Amino acid sequence: MKFYKYQGTGNDFVMIDNRLGEWDDLSNETIQKLCDRRFGIGADGLIKINTAQGVDFEVDYYNSDGSKSFCGNGARCSVAFAHFLRIIEDKTTFSAIDGLHEAEINNGIVKLKMGDVASISKDGDSYVLNTGSPHFIQYVDDVSNYDVYRNGNKIRNSDTYRKDGINVNFVQVISEKELFVRTYERGVEDETYSCGTGVTAAALTFMQNNNQTSVGIKVKGGRLKVYAEKEGEGFRNIWLEGPANQVFEGEINIKSLTF
Ligand SMILES: N[C@H](CCC[C@H](N)C(=O)O)C(=O)O
């Protein structure tokens, strides 16, 4: 199987051109093996680019445990991959598990339109919202020294969230224009270097309490930017912007995967 390795601010993916449907039947076990950082290629997730009616392509995202979701950084990397494959020029409309998305790419920077967010819920002092995948947002004083794995895993597996899972984001306010976000990701079951839907969720909880229309977000793997407009209890015209890069390409014999 031919694959390409992409990363968006350190959130990394095995990317497959599946427009001919050759890899429609990849099993969960094979996806887990391909994403394994010792026995496979190694990635937070795997993405198939499929053909789809009425749009340029479909993004079919799988977490490293094989579960499906929407992935903001993965979608941004998919736009870069579609540009590399000459499926698109610099603008696109594609489909994903949460619906249709517009995006544009300029010099390796991808700006992705996220779905509207109708409302933000509270869980104690924390926030809960869905930006294409579910997110729990907790503000902390010193996120650099925070035990993201231990505390994220505890919330993700709590009675409230265990059944469907949730991504857990810990957020430090750096300034009125910048946040530092670290994320424990459902389906990876570990901290990732960046979570696109997570930083979008964090930005919206921050913007609801001030009049910003954009926020810079520092993550372990780099920097992203979120733009949004308030609408009622939620937000519309939400965009996630940042780099998306091809790291390497390769061939792998799936039958040789063992673990
Ligand atoms: N683990 C997430 C999906 C990937 C989210 C993240 N990688 C992003 O960039 O949005 C979930 O199962 O909801």
PDBQT file of the ligand as one rigid body, heavy atoms in Angstrom, charges set to zero:
ROOT
HETATM    1  N1  LIG A 301      -9.637  12.186  18.600  1.00  0.00    +0.000 N 
HETATM    2  C1  LIG A 301     -10.749  13.000  18.089  1.00  0.00    +0.000 C 
HETATM    3  C2  LIG A 301     -10.645  13.155  16.558  1.00  0.00    +0.000 C 
HETATM    4  C3  LIG A 301      -9.374  13.841  16.144  1.00  0.00    +0.000 C 
HETATM    5  C4  LIG A 301      -9.342  15.242  16.670  1.00  0.00    +0.000 C 
HETATM    6  C5  LIG A 301      -8.041  15.991  16.451  1.00  0.00    +0.000 C 
HETATM    7  N2  LIG A 301      -6.910  15.207  15.992  1.00  0.00    +0.000 N 
HETATM    8  C6  LIG A 301      -8.282  17.188  15.583  1.00  0.00    +0.000 C 
HETATM    9  O1  LIG A 301      -7.331  17.687  14.953  1.00  0.00    +0.000 OA
HETATM   10  O2  LIG A 301      -9.448  17.662  15.566  1.00  0.00    +0.000 OA
HETATM   11  C7  LIG A 301     -12.061  12.311  18.402  1.00  0.00    +0.000 C 
HETATM   12  O3  LIG A 301     -12.127  11.088  18.379  1.00  0.00    +0.000 OA
HETATM   13  O4  LIG A 301     -13.035  13.027  18.611  1.00  0.00    +0.000 OA
ENDROOT
TORSDOF 0
